[in-house]
Amino acid sequence: MLRNKTKSEISWKEKSSMNTEKIRKEFPILRRKINGRRLVYLDNTATTQKPASVIEAITEYYEHHNANVHRGIYTLSQEASEKYEEAHEETARFIGAQNGEEIVFTRNATESLNLLAFTLGKELKKGDHVLVTLLEHHSNLVPWQQLKEKGIHLDIARVTPEGLLNERDFEEKLSLKPKLVSFTAASNALGTRLPQKKMIKAARDSGATTIVDGAQAVPHEPVNVQKLGMDFMAFSGHKMLGPTGIGVLYGKKERLESLPPFLTGGDMIDTVTEEKSTWNALPWKFEAGTPNVAGGIGLAAAIKYLNGVGMEAVAEHEQKLLQYATNQLQEIPGIRRYGPSPEHKLGIISFNVNGIHAHDVASVLDQNGVQVRSGNHCAQPLLNALGIKASVRASFYLYNDRPDVDALVDGIRSAQKLFKVTP
Ligand SMILES: Cc1ncc(COP(=O)(O)O)c(C=O)c1O
């Protein structure tokens, strides 16, 4: 028997151009209950759930095509190689790269950024500057900190009290002529969007190599690397409906060609003698050893799914949900929100409830089936600058709807009651 729809579900359908009801059915995990309640998954910044089409693509690969790639002339190996190579092409089309040569599969965004710090780091000399921002995830900060051992200066552009990039400080630090400028397209801790295009242009005009950490942008909005013009971009498959263990490094062909390899060994070589080796063509020069073939195929299936929905629609849906959630949270007394207003953010809300530790809020929410992250969100310097140790973070994706936000709000009110902090 069909249950009656809640008022919130009806008005949401009217306002959202996306059919979340249909989308939700395509994610098997969303049928689960947590503590007897509807699963409300709001930790999409950390990782995302997988649609059946992604799970099936991986199973289909293992059931019908599994073999090592680029190593056999037999049918299975050729099929696996073709699918794996096509996954590079699909990824290239998704972000507007020229072709699969510009797409290196890694384990995750962290590995892509480490690859760059290791290889580009070799070109740097004592006294050179590298510029990042205070909005970085640790994965776009710690690898650059390692270069200090070589005598490199790491400059960090500051943020405004609302959690926006302090653009004047960025420009001032750009006048120190950094060799590399590496910044996140959006903060995973606050949701703040950075003015990517402007920053890339300014950095390129000052002669720097530009790197964008696209881990939070690529899953949530249309991204075209040729229009944006960065030299390199890193992102993770698992944050965009794909499996874990597959990440991407995009690089302009000529830039990737000029870099030395990162990991060495099988697959990434052309010829090997007892004395020396030469390197394979792009992108294989950067994919040493047996790659994550199933992961690449799963990522391609995830991209097909996102294309089917449309990235404009995904971005619009999340923005509407963010606006709704922001309004709902404003109604609750005793909440401190961090980060700028919705028009400057992705679908991420970072907050604390007065008088209750973030982990306790997350724990009460869990009792209500609501899965949120609490802690420092791998952005300790940013949280320190904001004067906090931890926050609760709710982050949205295409399968979230208004009832999810309502469950979040109800859970926060329950926590306030339980901890007797109702203002
Ligand atoms: C902005 C940003 N960059 C990089 C990463 C690292 O991603 P991964 O853990 O998949 O390497 C994350 C993960 O949350 C992130 O949000």
The ligand as a Tripos MOL2 file, in Angstrom:
@<TRIPOS>MOLECULE
LIG
   16    16     1     0     0
SMALL
NO_CHARGES

@<TRIPOS>ATOM
      1 C1         39.0250   18.8000   -0.8510 C.3       1 LIG1
      2 C2         39.5770   17.4350   -0.6520 C.ar      1 LIG1
      3 N1         40.7620   17.1260   -1.1520 N.ar      1 LIG1
      4 C3         41.3020   15.9100   -1.0210 C.ar      1 LIG1
      5 C4         40.6510   14.9210   -0.3370 C.ar      1 LIG1
      6 C5         41.2930   13.5900   -0.2010 C.3       1 LIG1
      7 O1         40.5410   12.6270   -0.8570 O.3       1 LIG1
      8 P1         40.9590   11.0920   -0.7300 P.3       1 LIG1
      9 O2         40.8690   10.7540    0.7200 O.co2     1 LIG1
     10 O3         39.9620   10.3790   -1.5620 O.co2     1 LIG1
     11 O4         42.3410   10.9900   -1.2470 O.co2     1 LIG1
     12 C6         39.4140   15.1840    0.2320 C.ar      1 LIG1
     13 C7         38.7060   14.1690    1.0170 C.2       1 LIG1
     14 O5         37.7900   14.4660    1.7700 O.2       1 LIG1
     15 C8         38.8470   16.4750    0.0560 C.ar      1 LIG1
     16 O6         37.6470   16.7680    0.5530 O.3       1 LIG1
@<TRIPOS>BOND
     1     1     2 1
     2     2     3 ar
     3     2    15 ar
     4     3     4 ar
     5     4     5 ar
     6     5     6 1
     7     5    12 ar
     8     6     7 1
     9     7     8 1
    10     8     9 2
    11     8    10 1
    12     8    11 1
    13    12    13 1
    14    12    15 ar
    15    13    14 2
    16    15    16 1
@<TRIPOS>SUBSTRUCTURE
     1 LIG1         1 GROUP 0 **** ****
